[in-house]
């Protein structure tokens, strides 16, 4: 795929590069490039820098703080930030709940919630999955009972990513059990400082604390925090999932992983191994193909089209490529991936290295990436969506 850029687009690329060099913390960029663990401050500080520039949420409608960019400008911005290794955006506020608020919320809710998301002052978490309601999300049990002008919420959510940092959480709750499961769900916005909320860490298989279980015990939530109508939350939830899946392509990250993989392969003497070179070439071809598809979808989104079943394809291919890249990196590093130490993935590790420095985060990243084909709706579910809505099966 060859894209020809106009002088104005080349100038925009230069502006993005200059801004990154001037404003993005070099230490944070180095951690991203090396695959090391990021801190909350890395995410927040970069978002605030972008917000000051007016670039924090370029995909938002202009009236809410977005940028009046062309699809090519969006592509250039994503490419440059990805190449530079800037901290990725945390999607729960800007990418997920914000479109629900401006699409289905009232004017008061837009004024209350969107500015904090835009500025980076407010960190959001997602309250969807439960221990027995993952891919079958409509089977959720967390209950909200109306008591005057408040809902009383009881239940629990699981796999709540980065909830240990969250100021607010958007929540799907059961408000009616008499009809179809999808018809009795309500969408609430909940202050994480509310009495009765407890966050329990879940340590993932590589030893990291990224996800949590969040318990709600008699938590009182104002009716004013409800999005749209009671019992109609499933409509808003499906809308949100489209945006979540659309943003799972991870193309800038995949390109960065390719560059890192090539450097590792050269250091490990694999550049003349025809089998490994073939695998790397196949990976690059798959990334370019997905990138072409994303450009088409960006153009459609710029024309006002919401992500539809196409978002399921993006989710499938993006997460499969993500896993493929970690598998190839494991293969390239070879025996240095075992044993591994999670602490070696953190900056400042001073003990005897377990092989080359680049090997330290490879195994933890591989294990952590096993989840990507499951969250956001498992890839098997996405294939069913495509079969139903695209193929008519």
N, C-alpha and C positions, 0 to 999 in steps of 0.2 A: 504494500500500500504506500503510495507516494502522494504527499499533500504539498501543494504549492501555496506558499503564504504571500500575502500582500505586504507592502512596506509597512502599513499600519499594524498588521499582525506581528511582523518582526519587531517593530518598536515596542509593542505590548509585551512580547516575550522578554525583551531586554529590560523593560521596567520591572517585570516579575522577578527576574534574576537579581537585579540590583536590590530590590526590596528584601529578598531572602538573605542576601549576603550582608545587608546592613542591619537587619532586624531579628533574624532567627538565631537563637543561641547556638553557637558552634558545638558546644558540649552535647546538647540535645540531638543535634543532627548526627554527631558521631555515634551516639548510642543507637539511633535508628539504623544507620548504615551498617553497624556491627551486629545488629539484632539483639542488643542488650535491653534490659528492662527499663521502661520509662517511668518517670515519677508523675504524680498529679500535676506538679508545677510545670512540667514540660508541655503537657497538653494545654493547660490554662493560659500560660504566658504567651504561647504562640497564637492561640485563638484571640487573645486580647490585642496583640500586635496587629493581627489581620483586621480586627474590628475597628481599630483606630484608623486603618487605611481604608476601611469600607469594603473589605474583601472577605470578611469572615463567613458570610452566607451568600455567595454570589448567585446561587440557584434559587433564592427566595424571590418572590415578587418584589419589584422595585419599591412599591408603596410600603413594604414592611422592612426594607433595608437591604434588599438584594441588588445585584448589579445588572445593568442593561447590556449584558454581553451577548455576543453571537455564540453559537455552538462551538466555533473554532476557538474563540477566546477561552471558553470553559475548558476545552481540551488542552490548550496551551498552559493554562494555569495548573491543571491537574498534572500534566506532564512535567512541568518545571518543579513543582513542589515535591513530586515523587522522585525525580532525579536528584534533587538536592537533599532528600532525606529529612524533610521537615516532619515534626510530630503529626501523626494523622488526626483528623477530627474525631471527636467522640460523638457518635451519631444520634444518641438518644434524644437530645434536645433539638439540635439544628436540623437533622435529617428525618426525624420520626414524629415527635409530638408536635413540633412547630407547624408542619403542613396540616395536621388535624385541627389545630387551634385556629389557623386562619381560614380553613375551609368550612369548619362546622361550629366553631366557637362564636360567642356573641362579642359585641364591640368591647365590653368591659373586660372580658377574658383576653382578647387580643392586646389590649393596653396593659394588662397586668403581667402576662407571661412572656410575650414575644421580646420585649426589650432586654430582659435578663438573659435570655437565650442568645440574643444577638451580641450582647456585650461580653459574654463568657462569664458573667458573675454568678449564674445559677447552673448547677450541674444536675442533670436529670438521669433517672434510671427507668428501666422498663419492667412493669409488673404484669407479665403475661403468663408464662409457664408456671405450672404447679407440679407437685410430685406425681400426680396421675392425670395431668393435662399438659402434654407437650405438643406433639404434632396434632393430636386431637384436642385442640385448644378449647373447643366449644363445651368440653366436659368439665370445665373449671368449676370449683366448689367454693372459692372464697366468696363470702356472702356479705351483702350490704342491706341493712334494714332501715327504712325511712323512719326517722323519729323527729317530728316537727320539721325544722329547717336544716336538719343534719342527717347524714347516713351514719349508721354504726357498722363498722367493717370488722369482720372476723375471718381468719383463715391464714393462708401462707402462700408465698410465691417462691420459686426456686430458680436456680441458674441466673440470678439477677446480677448481671455484669456491672462491676464497679459501683455497686450500691453502697459500699463503705464510704464513698466520697459524695454521695448524692444529697442534694438539698431538697429535691422533689422527685416524685415517682408518678408516672401515669399508669393507671391500674384498671384492669378488667375485673368486674365483680358480678356475682349472680344476684339479681334483684327479683327474679321471678322463675319459679321451677315448674309452672303449671303447663306450659306449652312446649314447643320445640326448643331445644337447648340454645340455639342461636338467637331466639327471640327474647330471652330473659337476661341479657347481658347489658351492663351499663359501664360507661367510660368515665372514670374519675381522675382528678388531679389531686395528689395528696402530698402535703408537707411532711417531709421525713422527720421533722422535729416534733410531730404530733405525739402526745402520750399514747403508749400502747404499741409502738413500733419497735421491734428488736431485729437487728441484723446479725445473722450468724454466718461466719466465713465458711466457705466450702473450698477445701484445698484440692486442686486438680492433680491429675496423675503425674505431672512433672514437678509438683511441689509448690506451685504458685498460688497466690490468693488473688484471683480475678473474679470469681463468681461467689454468690452468697445465697442464703435462704433468708427471706424477710417475713417475719411473723407479725400479724395484725391482731391485736387483742383489745376489743372494744374501742377501736380507733374511731373518733368522731370526725367526719368530713362534711363541711358545709355543702348544701345543695348547690350553692353558687359555683362550686368546683366541678360540677358535672358538665361534660361536653355533650351538647345536643339533648336529645330526649332520653328519658329513662327507658330501659329495655331495648334501645336501638344501638347499643354500643358495638354490636357485631359489624354493623355497616362501617363504622369509623375504624374498627380494628382491621378489617380487610383492606381499607384504603391505606392505612399506615403500613401494613405488611408489604404492599406493592412498592412503597418507597424504600423500605428496608432491604428488600431483595434487589431492587434496582441498584443500590449502592454497594453490592457485594462483589462487583467485578474485580476490584483490587488491582487494576492494570498498572498504575504507577509502582505499587509494591512488587508486583510480579516482574516488572522490568528491572527494578533494583535487585531483586533476587537473582535474576539472570546474570547481571554484571558480577555480583558476588560469587555466584556459582562458577563462572568462568575463571575468576581469579583463584578460587580454591582448586579447580581442576588443573590449572597451570602449575600451582604449587605442588600438587600431588602427582604430577607427571601424567595426567590423563588427556592432555591435548592431542596426543597421537593415537589415542584409543578410539578406533572407528566406531565401536559400539556406543561408547559414552558420548562421543561427538554427535552421533545420530540422535540420541535421546535429547541432547540440548537443543539441536536444531528443531526437533519436533515440538519441544516446549515453546520455543520462540514463535514458531508458526501458529501454534494454538493461541498464544497471547495476541499476536497481530490480528488473527481472525476475530477474536473477542473484541479487540479494540475497534475494529471496523464496525462491528455490530453496535457497540456503545455509541459511536459517532452518529449512526443513524437514529438511535433512540434519543440522543441529546437533541438532535434536530427536531424530532417529533415533540419532545418535551418543551422546547423553546416555542413551538407552535401552539402550545396549550394542551397537549395530550398528556393525560396522567399515565403512569406506568400500568400496563395491563398484564396479560399472560406472558408477554415478552420478558417481564421482570423475573419470571420463574426460570426462563432459559439463562438469563444473566447470572442468577443465583447458582444454578447448577454448574455452569462452565467456570465461573469465577472461583468457586470453592474447590472444584476438581483440580484446577490449575494450581491453586494455592497448595493443596496437598501434594501434587506432583512435584512442585519445586522443592518442598521440604524433603521429599523422598529422594530426589536426585542429589540434594546436598548431603543427606545422610550417606548415600552411596559414595560420593566424592571424598568425604572425610574419612570413610572407612573405619578402622578399629579405634580411632580417637574419639568416637562418639560414645564408647562404653569403656569404663564407667563414666557417668557424668555427675556434675555437682551443680545444683541450682544456683548456689552462691557464685559460681563462676560466670553466671549470666549477668551479674551485677557489677557496676562500675567500682573499681578499687579493689578487685580481687587480687590478693598479694601472695597467696600460697603457691606451692609448686604447680605449674600448669599441667593439665592433663592432655598434653600435645600442643599443637599450634593454638595461638590465641583465638583464631576464628572458629575453632572447634567447640569452644565452651558452650555457646548457646544453641548449637545445632540440634542436639537430642531433645532438650526441653521444648524448643520450638516445634519439632516434629510431633512430639506427644500432644502438645497443646492444640495443634492444627487438626488433630483427628476429629474435633468437634464441629468443624466448620460446615460439613455436609449435613449436619443435624440441626443446628440452630437456624432461626429464621424460617422454620418449616423444612423438614428433612427433604433431601433431594428426591426421594421416592414420592413424597407428597407433591413436589413441584412437577414431576413427570405426569402425575395424575391430572394436575391442573392444566398442563399443556394438552394432554389427550382430550380433556373435556371441552376446553374453551377454544382451542385452535383446530384440533382434528375432528371435533364433534363426536368423540367416542363416549 
